[in-house]
Amino acid sequence: MNGDVWVVGVGMTRFARYPDRDTLDLGVEAAAGALTDAGFTIFDVHTLAAGSQFLTSPGQKLLKQLGQPGIPVFNVTNACATGATAFRTAHLTIKAGEADIGLAVGMEQLGKAGLLGRAAREAGSSPDVFEPLGRDGHIMATEGVLGASTMPAVFAQIGIEYASQHGGVGPEQFAKVAQKNHAFSALNPLAQYQKVFSLEEILAAEVVAWPNTIPMCCPTGDGAAAAVLVSDTKLRTLDPDVRRRAVKVSASVLTSDAYSPGQEALLEINSLTQEAADQAYEQASLGPPDLDLVELHDCFATAELVHYDNLRLCAPGEAGRFIDTGGPDRDGRTPVNVSGGLLSKGHPIGATGLANIYEVVTHLRGEAGSRQVDGATVGLTHVLGLASACAVHIFERRVS
Amino acid sequence: MNVPFVAAVVDLDDGPSIRANLVGAMPDHKDIPGARVDLITFPCGHDSQGTEAVAFGFALQGSPSGVHST
Protein backbone atom coordinates (compact mmCIF):
# COMPACT_ATOMS: atom_id res chain seq x y z
CA MET A 1 0.00 0.00 0.00
CA ASN A 2 1.75 3.14 -1.18
CA GLY A 3 -0.82 5.74 -0.17
CA ASP A 4 -1.14 7.67 3.05
CA VAL A 5 -2.56 6.35 6.30
CA TRP A 6 -5.18 8.45 8.10
CA VAL A 7 -6.51 8.74 11.62
CA VAL A 8 -10.31 8.89 11.47
CA GLY A 9 -11.17 8.25 15.10
CA VAL A 10 -9.68 8.87 18.53
CA GLY A 11 -10.87 8.13 22.05
CA MET A 12 -9.51 8.53 25.52
CA THR A 13 -10.57 8.17 29.14
CA ARG A 14 -9.77 10.84 31.62
CA PHE A 15 -6.46 9.93 33.27
CA ALA A 16 -7.17 9.42 36.96
CA ARG A 17 -7.25 6.68 39.57
CA TYR A 18 -10.14 4.26 39.14
CA PRO A 19 -10.15 1.80 42.05
CA ASP A 20 -13.66 0.65 41.05
CA ARG A 21 -12.75 -0.22 37.43
CA ASP A 22 -10.38 -2.67 35.74
CA THR A 23 -7.80 -1.96 33.06
CA LEU A 24 -10.10 -3.50 30.47
CA ASP A 25 -12.98 -1.18 31.37
CA LEU A 26 -10.72 1.74 30.56
CA GLY A 27 -9.56 0.13 27.32
CA VAL A 28 -13.15 -0.51 26.25
CA GLU A 29 -14.14 3.09 26.94
CA ALA A 30 -11.25 4.45 24.86
CA ALA A 31 -11.63 1.93 22.01
CA ALA A 32 -15.41 2.33 21.79
CA GLY A 33 -14.93 6.09 21.80
CA ALA A 34 -12.47 5.91 18.91
CA LEU A 35 -14.68 3.52 16.91
CA THR A 36 -17.77 5.67 17.43
CA ASP A 37 -15.78 8.75 16.46
CA ALA A 38 -14.87 7.02 13.18
CA GLY A 39 -18.39 5.69 12.56
CA PHE A 40 -17.26 2.06 12.83
CA THR A 41 -17.95 -0.94 15.04
CA ILE A 42 -15.37 -3.54 16.03
CA PHE A 43 -16.70 -5.75 13.22
CA ASP A 44 -15.43 -3.24 10.64
CA VAL A 45 -11.87 -3.49 11.97
CA HIS A 46 -9.27 -5.64 10.17
CA THR A 47 -6.45 -5.57 12.69
CA LEU A 48 -5.96 -4.69 16.36
CA ALA A 49 -2.76 -3.58 18.08
CA ALA A 50 -3.13 -3.42 21.85
CA GLY A 51 -0.56 -2.13 24.30
CA SER A 52 -0.17 -2.53 28.04
CA GLN A 53 2.94 -2.75 30.13
CA PHE A 54 1.40 -4.80 32.92
CA LEU A 55 -1.70 -6.54 31.50
CA THR A 56 -0.96 -9.65 29.44
CA SER A 57 -2.82 -10.35 26.18
CA PRO A 58 -4.67 -7.03 26.38
CA GLY A 59 -5.96 -7.27 22.80
CA GLN A 60 -7.83 -10.56 23.11
CA LYS A 61 -9.18 -9.57 26.51
CA LEU A 62 -10.40 -6.30 25.03
CA LEU A 63 -12.15 -8.09 22.17
CA LYS A 64 -14.02 -10.31 24.61
CA GLN A 65 -15.63 -7.10 25.85
CA LEU A 66 -16.08 -5.34 22.49
CA GLY A 67 -17.01 -8.27 20.25
CA GLN A 68 -14.86 -11.02 18.78
CA PRO A 69 -14.46 -10.64 15.02
CA GLY A 70 -11.55 -13.11 14.92
CA ILE A 71 -9.13 -10.54 13.49
CA PRO A 72 -5.35 -10.64 14.00
CA VAL A 73 -4.26 -9.15 17.32
CA PHE A 74 -0.82 -7.76 18.05
CA ASN A 75 -0.09 -7.30 21.75
CA VAL A 76 2.79 -4.93 22.32
CA THR A 77 4.90 -3.99 25.32
CA ASN A 78 7.57 -1.32 24.94
CA ALA A 79 7.79 0.41 28.31
CA CYS A 80 6.61 4.02 28.14
CA ALA A 81 6.56 3.81 24.33
CA THR A 82 3.95 1.01 24.45
CA GLY A 83 0.94 3.03 23.24
CA ALA A 84 2.84 4.63 20.39
CA THR A 85 4.25 1.22 19.44
CA ALA A 86 0.68 -0.10 19.19
CA PHE A 87 -0.17 2.81 16.90
CA ARG A 88 2.91 2.15 14.79
CA THR A 89 2.01 -1.57 14.56
CA ALA A 90 -1.46 -0.77 13.21
CA HIS A 91 0.12 1.75 10.85
CA LEU A 92 2.61 -0.83 9.56
CA THR A 93 -0.13 -3.38 9.00
CA ILE A 94 -2.06 -0.94 6.82
CA LYS A 95 1.12 0.13 5.02
CA ALA A 96 1.84 -3.53 4.31
CA GLY A 97 -1.52 -3.81 2.57
CA GLU A 98 -2.85 -6.41 5.01
CA ALA A 99 -5.61 -4.19 6.40
CA ASP A 100 -7.60 -1.12 5.46
CA ILE A 101 -8.91 -0.39 8.96
CA GLY A 102 -6.79 -0.72 12.08
CA LEU A 103 -7.47 -0.07 15.74
CA ALA A 104 -4.71 0.81 18.20
CA VAL A 105 -5.42 0.81 21.92
CA GLY A 106 -3.22 1.49 24.95
CA MET A 107 -4.36 0.90 28.50
CA GLU A 108 -2.87 0.80 31.96
CA GLN A 109 -3.84 0.76 35.59
CA LEU A 110 -1.08 1.74 37.97
CA GLY A 111 -3.14 3.09 40.85
CA LYS A 112 -1.06 4.82 43.44
CA ALA A 113 2.03 2.83 42.63
CA GLY A 114 4.53 5.24 44.05
CA LEU A 115 8.06 5.11 42.76
CA LEU A 116 8.00 2.50 39.99
CA GLY A 117 10.33 -0.43 40.54
CA ARG A 118 11.09 0.42 44.12
CA ALA A 119 9.44 -2.61 45.68
CA ALA A 120 11.33 -5.06 43.48
CA ARG A 121 14.61 -3.36 44.17
CA GLU A 122 14.13 -3.31 47.89
CA ALA A 123 13.08 -6.96 48.06
CA GLY A 124 16.00 -8.96 49.36
CA SER A 125 17.95 -5.85 50.20
CA SER A 126 18.92 -7.27 53.59
CA PRO A 127 19.26 -11.04 53.23
CA ASP A 128 19.82 -13.07 56.37
CA VAL A 129 22.90 -14.74 54.90
CA PHE A 130 24.86 -13.30 51.99
CA GLU A 131 24.98 -15.55 48.94
CA PRO A 132 26.15 -14.50 45.48
CA LEU A 133 23.26 -14.19 43.05
CA GLY A 134 23.02 -13.76 39.32
CA ARG A 135 25.60 -13.13 36.65
CA ASP A 136 27.34 -10.43 38.69
CA GLY A 137 27.32 -12.35 41.95
CA HIS A 138 25.62 -9.61 43.91
CA ILE A 139 24.79 -10.36 47.53
CA MET A 140 22.31 -7.57 48.15
CA ALA A 141 20.22 -5.02 46.28
CA THR A 142 22.46 -2.25 45.03
CA GLU A 143 19.89 0.50 44.57
CA GLY A 144 21.02 3.48 46.60
CA VAL A 145 24.35 1.79 47.36
CA LEU A 146 25.98 1.82 43.93
CA GLY A 147 24.24 4.95 42.71
CA ALA A 148 20.60 4.88 41.72
CA SER A 149 18.59 3.66 38.74
CA THR A 150 15.05 4.52 39.76
CA MET A 151 13.29 6.66 37.18
CA PRO A 152 13.49 9.89 39.23
CA ALA A 153 17.23 9.37 39.71
CA VAL A 154 17.91 8.59 36.05
CA PHE A 155 16.01 11.61 34.75
CA ALA A 156 17.53 13.87 37.39
CA GLN A 157 20.98 12.80 36.24
CA ILE A 158 20.03 13.31 32.58
CA GLY A 159 18.93 16.86 33.38
CA ILE A 160 22.05 17.65 35.37
CA GLU A 161 24.23 16.21 32.62
CA TYR A 162 22.58 18.61 30.15
CA ALA A 163 22.94 21.52 32.57
CA SER A 164 26.63 20.69 33.03
CA GLN A 165 27.26 20.70 29.30
CA HIS A 166 25.26 23.78 28.36
CA GLY A 167 24.88 27.21 29.86
CA GLY A 168 21.73 28.82 31.10
CA VAL A 169 20.14 25.71 32.60
CA GLY A 170 19.47 25.29 36.30
CA PRO A 171 16.69 24.33 38.70
CA GLU A 172 14.65 27.36 37.69
CA GLN A 173 14.56 26.38 34.01
CA PHE A 174 13.45 22.86 34.91
CA ALA A 175 10.82 24.23 37.30
CA LYS A 176 9.45 26.50 34.56
CA VAL A 177 8.65 23.38 32.54
CA ALA A 178 6.49 22.07 35.36
CA GLN A 179 4.88 25.47 35.92
CA LYS A 180 3.89 25.62 32.24
CA ASN A 181 2.48 22.09 32.04
CA HIS A 182 0.51 22.30 35.27
CA ALA A 183 -0.98 25.60 34.04
CA PHE A 184 -1.92 23.99 30.71
CA SER A 185 -3.62 21.07 32.45
CA ALA A 186 -6.11 23.41 34.11
CA LEU A 187 -7.75 23.66 30.66
CA ASN A 188 -7.82 19.89 30.01
CA PRO A 189 -10.82 18.03 31.46
CA LEU A 190 -9.05 14.71 30.72
CA ALA A 191 -6.02 15.56 32.86
CA GLN A 192 -5.41 13.71 36.12
CA TYR A 193 -4.57 16.99 37.86
CA GLN A 194 -5.77 20.49 36.98
CA LYS A 195 -3.91 22.50 39.56
CA VAL A 196 -1.84 25.58 38.82
CA PHE A 197 1.43 26.03 40.75
CA SER A 198 3.64 29.09 41.08
CA LEU A 199 7.32 28.79 40.26
CA GLU A 200 8.11 29.36 43.92
CA GLU A 201 5.80 26.55 45.02
CA ILE A 202 7.43 24.16 42.57
CA LEU A 203 10.97 25.03 43.61
CA ALA A 204 10.09 24.85 47.32
CA ALA A 205 8.28 21.50 47.10
CA GLU A 206 9.81 18.31 48.49
CA VAL A 207 12.76 17.05 46.46
CA VAL A 208 12.30 13.60 44.90
CA ALA A 209 15.63 13.50 43.06
CA TRP A 210 17.33 16.86 42.73
CA PRO A 211 16.58 19.01 40.83
CA ASN A 212 13.11 17.48 40.40
CA THR A 213 10.63 18.22 43.18
CA ILE A 214 7.25 16.49 43.50
CA PRO A 215 5.39 18.70 40.97
CA MET A 216 8.27 18.11 38.54
CA CYS A 217 7.60 14.33 38.51
CA CYS A 218 4.65 12.73 36.69
CA PRO A 219 2.09 10.90 38.82
CA THR A 220 1.11 7.26 38.45
CA GLY A 221 -2.47 6.64 37.44
CA ASP A 222 -4.97 4.80 35.28
CA GLY A 223 -6.30 5.40 31.80
CA ALA A 224 -6.59 4.36 28.19
CA ALA A 225 -6.48 5.91 24.74
CA ALA A 226 -7.17 4.64 21.25
CA ALA A 227 -7.03 5.56 17.58
CA VAL A 228 -8.62 4.22 14.39
CA LEU A 229 -6.45 4.27 11.27
CA VAL A 230 -7.50 3.72 7.67
CA SER A 231 -5.82 3.42 4.28
CA ASP A 232 -6.18 6.00 1.51
CA THR A 233 -8.44 3.58 -0.35
CA LYS A 234 -10.76 3.18 2.60
CA LEU A 235 -10.82 6.91 3.35
CA ARG A 236 -12.20 7.64 -0.10
CA THR A 237 -15.25 5.49 0.67
CA LEU A 238 -16.11 7.11 4.00
CA ASP A 239 -18.71 9.77 4.72
CA PRO A 240 -17.71 13.35 3.87
CA ASP A 241 -17.87 14.27 7.54
CA VAL A 242 -15.40 11.53 8.46
CA ARG A 243 -13.10 12.58 5.60
CA ARG A 244 -13.25 16.22 6.67
CA ARG A 245 -12.01 15.33 10.15
CA ALA A 246 -9.35 12.86 8.96
CA VAL A 247 -5.76 13.56 10.01
CA LYS A 248 -2.82 12.33 7.94
CA VAL A 249 -0.01 10.29 9.48
CA SER A 250 2.93 12.03 7.83
CA ALA A 251 5.65 10.17 9.71
CA SER A 252 5.81 7.10 11.93
CA VAL A 253 9.19 6.21 13.42
CA LEU A 254 10.39 3.84 16.13
CA THR A 255 14.02 3.65 17.31
CA SER A 256 15.98 1.91 20.04
CA ASP A 257 19.23 2.89 21.73
CA ALA A 258 22.29 2.41 19.56
CA TYR A 259 25.45 1.69 21.52
CA SER A 260 27.16 4.67 23.06
CA PRO A 261 29.84 4.73 25.75
CA GLY A 262 28.50 5.42 29.21
CA GLN A 263 25.01 4.04 28.78
CA GLU A 264 25.67 1.31 31.36
CA ALA A 265 26.03 4.12 33.85
CA LEU A 266 23.25 6.35 32.60
CA LEU A 267 20.43 5.11 30.38
CA GLU A 268 20.34 6.70 26.95
CA ILE A 269 17.39 8.89 25.98
CA ASN A 270 19.00 11.52 23.78
CA SER A 271 20.55 9.91 20.70
CA LEU A 272 17.56 7.69 19.90
CA THR A 273 15.20 10.65 20.22
CA GLN A 274 17.40 12.72 17.90
CA GLU A 275 17.52 9.87 15.41
CA ALA A 276 13.74 9.33 15.54
CA ALA A 277 13.06 13.05 15.10
CA ASP A 278 15.44 13.35 12.16
CA GLN A 279 13.87 10.32 10.46
CA ALA A 280 10.38 11.70 11.07
CA TYR A 281 11.17 15.13 9.65
CA GLU A 282 12.63 13.49 6.57
CA GLN A 283 9.64 11.15 6.13
CA ALA A 284 7.20 14.03 6.42
CA SER A 285 9.30 16.47 4.37
CA LEU A 286 8.75 18.88 7.23
CA GLY A 287 11.01 20.56 9.75
CA PRO A 288 10.73 21.85 13.32
CA PRO A 289 9.58 25.33 12.17
CA ASP A 290 6.52 23.71 10.57
CA LEU A 291 5.22 22.30 13.86
CA ASP A 292 2.20 24.02 15.42
CA LEU A 293 2.28 21.86 18.55
CA VAL A 294 4.28 19.06 20.14
CA GLU A 295 3.28 16.49 22.75
CA LEU A 296 6.55 15.12 24.12
CA HIS A 297 7.54 12.74 26.90
CA ASP A 298 7.82 14.91 30.01
CA CYS A 299 7.92 12.10 32.56
CA PHE A 300 10.03 14.55 34.58
CA ALA A 301 10.58 18.27 34.08
CA THR A 302 14.24 17.58 33.29
CA ALA A 303 13.19 15.24 30.46
CA GLU A 304 11.08 17.85 28.70
CA LEU A 305 13.92 20.35 28.70
CA VAL A 306 16.46 18.01 27.11
CA HIS A 307 13.89 16.92 24.53
CA TYR A 308 13.52 20.51 23.27
CA ASP A 309 17.07 20.01 22.07
CA ASN A 310 16.67 16.36 21.00
CA LEU A 311 13.59 17.15 18.87
CA ARG A 312 15.41 20.18 17.32
CA LEU A 313 12.81 22.61 18.72
CA CYS A 314 15.71 24.88 19.70
CA ALA A 315 19.28 25.37 18.53
CA PRO A 316 21.77 22.85 20.02
CA GLY A 317 22.45 23.65 23.66
CA GLU A 318 19.77 26.33 23.78
CA ALA A 319 17.02 24.52 25.72
CA GLY A 320 17.43 26.85 28.68
CA ARG A 321 16.98 29.90 26.54
CA PHE A 322 14.01 28.24 24.78
CA ILE A 323 12.03 27.89 28.02
CA ASP A 324 13.21 31.27 29.34
CA THR A 325 11.95 33.05 26.23
CA GLY A 326 8.58 31.29 26.22
CA GLY A 327 9.32 29.10 23.20
CA PRO A 328 7.09 26.21 24.36
CA ASP A 329 4.24 28.44 25.60
CA ARG A 330 0.87 28.47 23.88
CA ASP A 331 1.82 31.64 22.00
CA GLY A 332 5.49 30.68 21.67
CA ARG A 333 7.42 29.35 18.72
CA THR A 334 6.32 25.73 19.31
CA PRO A 335 3.66 25.07 21.97
CA VAL A 336 4.70 21.97 23.93
CA ASN A 337 2.40 19.75 25.99
CA VAL A 338 -0.67 21.96 25.95
CA SER A 339 -2.54 18.88 27.28
CA GLY A 340 -0.70 19.32 30.56
CA GLY A 341 1.83 16.68 29.60
CA LEU A 342 2.69 13.60 31.59
CA LEU A 343 3.51 15.90 34.51
CA SER A 344 -0.11 16.87 35.05
CA LYS A 345 -2.30 15.01 32.55
CA GLY A 346 -0.78 11.80 33.91
CA HIS A 347 1.15 8.79 32.67
CA PRO A 348 -0.64 5.42 32.68
CA ILE A 349 2.26 3.85 30.83
CA GLY A 350 0.59 1.84 28.05
CA ALA A 351 -1.89 4.62 27.27
CA THR A 352 0.49 7.57 27.15
CA GLY A 353 1.66 7.32 23.53
CA LEU A 354 -1.88 7.12 22.21
CA ALA A 355 -3.01 9.91 24.53
CA ASN A 356 -0.37 12.16 22.95
CA ILE A 357 -1.77 11.22 19.53
CA TYR A 358 -5.31 11.89 20.78
CA GLU A 359 -4.24 15.38 21.82
CA VAL A 360 -2.51 16.31 18.57
CA VAL A 361 -5.30 14.89 16.40
CA THR A 362 -7.88 16.82 18.43
CA HIS A 363 -6.02 20.08 17.86
CA LEU A 364 -5.54 19.42 14.14
CA ARG A 365 -9.31 18.88 13.89
CA GLY A 366 -9.85 22.19 15.67
CA GLU A 367 -11.79 20.43 18.42
CA ALA A 368 -9.65 21.09 21.50
CA GLY A 369 -11.98 23.65 23.01
CA SER A 370 -10.46 26.14 25.43
CA ARG A 371 -6.99 24.67 25.06
CA GLN A 372 -7.05 24.73 21.23
CA VAL A 373 -3.87 25.87 19.51
CA ASP A 374 -5.39 28.21 16.94
CA GLY A 375 -5.02 27.18 13.34
CA ALA A 376 -2.94 24.09 14.10
CA THR A 377 -2.15 22.15 10.92
CA VAL A 378 0.97 20.12 11.85
CA GLY A 379 1.75 18.36 15.13
CA LEU A 380 4.38 15.97 16.48
CA THR A 381 4.13 13.33 19.20
CA HIS A 382 7.06 11.77 21.06
CA VAL A 383 7.40 9.11 23.72
CA LEU A 384 10.46 7.55 25.30
CA GLY A 385 10.53 4.22 27.11
CA LEU A 386 13.44 2.79 29.07
CA ALA A 387 15.56 1.15 28.13
CA SER A 388 15.24 2.39 25.47
CA ALA A 389 12.51 2.87 22.87
CA CYS A 390 11.52 6.09 21.17
CA ALA A 391 8.52 6.73 18.94
CA VAL A 392 7.95 9.93 16.99
CA HIS A 393 4.90 10.61 14.83
CA ILE A 394 4.02 13.65 12.75
CA PHE A 395 0.41 14.44 11.83
CA GLU A 396 -1.10 16.90 9.36
CA ARG A 397 -4.59 18.27 9.01
CA ARG A 398 -6.27 17.14 5.82
CA VAL A 399 -6.37 19.73 3.11
CA SER A 400 -9.59 19.26 1.15
CA MET B 1 18.49 2.70 52.32
CA ASN B 2 19.05 5.95 54.09
CA VAL B 3 17.94 9.12 52.37
CA PRO B 4 19.02 11.55 51.21
CA PHE B 5 21.99 10.08 49.41
CA VAL B 6 23.92 11.49 46.48
CA ALA B 7 23.85 9.19 43.45
CA ALA B 8 26.16 10.16 40.64
CA VAL B 9 27.56 9.20 37.28
CA VAL B 10 31.33 9.44 37.47
CA ASP B 11 33.29 9.90 34.24
CA LEU B 12 36.66 8.16 34.64
CA ASP B 13 39.78 9.81 33.22
CA ASP B 14 40.32 6.80 30.95
CA GLY B 15 36.89 7.16 29.34
CA PRO B 16 34.29 4.85 30.86
CA SER B 17 31.56 6.12 33.14
CA ILE B 18 30.29 4.42 36.28
CA ARG B 19 27.26 4.76 38.50
CA ALA B 20 28.03 5.14 42.19
CA ASN B 21 27.26 7.09 45.34
CA LEU B 22 29.20 10.16 46.35
CA VAL B 23 29.85 8.98 49.88
CA GLY B 24 29.89 11.66 52.50
CA ALA B 25 28.83 14.36 50.06
CA MET B 26 26.14 16.64 51.30
CA PRO B 27 23.29 17.36 48.92
CA ASP B 28 24.78 20.83 48.42
CA HIS B 29 24.48 20.19 44.77
CA LYS B 30 25.82 23.23 43.05
CA ASP B 31 29.49 22.28 43.15
CA ILE B 32 29.11 18.57 42.45
CA PRO B 33 28.73 18.49 38.64
CA GLY B 34 32.24 18.55 37.23
CA ALA B 35 33.97 18.02 40.57
CA ARG B 36 36.91 15.59 40.82
CA VAL B 37 36.45 12.57 43.07
CA ASP B 38 38.49 9.74 44.60
CA LEU B 39 37.55 6.04 44.61
CA ILE B 40 36.84 4.72 48.09
CA THR B 41 35.29 1.65 49.67
CA PHE B 42 32.82 1.55 52.50
CA PRO B 43 30.90 -1.07 54.49
CA CYS B 44 27.28 -1.23 53.31
CA GLY B 45 25.75 -3.95 55.48
CA HIS B 46 26.30 -7.28 57.19
CA ASP B 47 24.43 -10.55 57.40
CA SER B 48 23.36 -12.57 60.43
CA GLN B 49 26.69 -14.42 60.50
CA GLY B 50 28.64 -11.22 60.77
CA THR B 51 29.87 -11.14 57.18
CA GLU B 52 30.37 -7.56 56.16
CA ALA B 53 29.49 -6.31 52.67
CA VAL B 54 31.80 -3.75 51.15
CA ALA B 55 30.84 -1.41 48.31
CA PHE B 56 32.77 1.10 46.30
CA GLY B 57 31.89 4.72 46.02
CA PHE B 58 33.52 8.05 45.41
CA ALA B 59 34.36 10.98 47.66
CA LEU B 60 34.77 14.57 46.58
CA GLN B 61 38.47 15.41 46.46
CA GLY B 62 39.47 17.47 49.45
CA SER B 63 36.62 16.18 51.57
CA PRO B 64 37.35 13.93 54.55
CA SER B 65 37.10 10.63 52.67
CA GLY B 66 37.31 7.23 54.31
CA VAL B 67 34.68 5.15 55.93
CA HIS B 68 31.07 6.20 56.18
CA SER B 69 28.37 3.79 57.17
CA THR B 70 25.09 3.86 55.32
Interface residues (C-beta under 8 A of the other chain):
Chain A: S125 S126 P127 D128 V129 F130 I139 M140 T142 E143 G144 V145 L146 G147 A148 S149 A153 Q157 I160 E161 A163 S164 V207 A209 W210 P211 P261 G262 E264 A265 L266
Chain B: M1 N2 V3 P4 F5 A7 A8 V9 V10 D11 G15 P16 S17 I18 R19 A20 N21 P27 H29 P33 G34 C44 G45 D47 S48 Q49 T51 A53 A55 F56 G57 T70
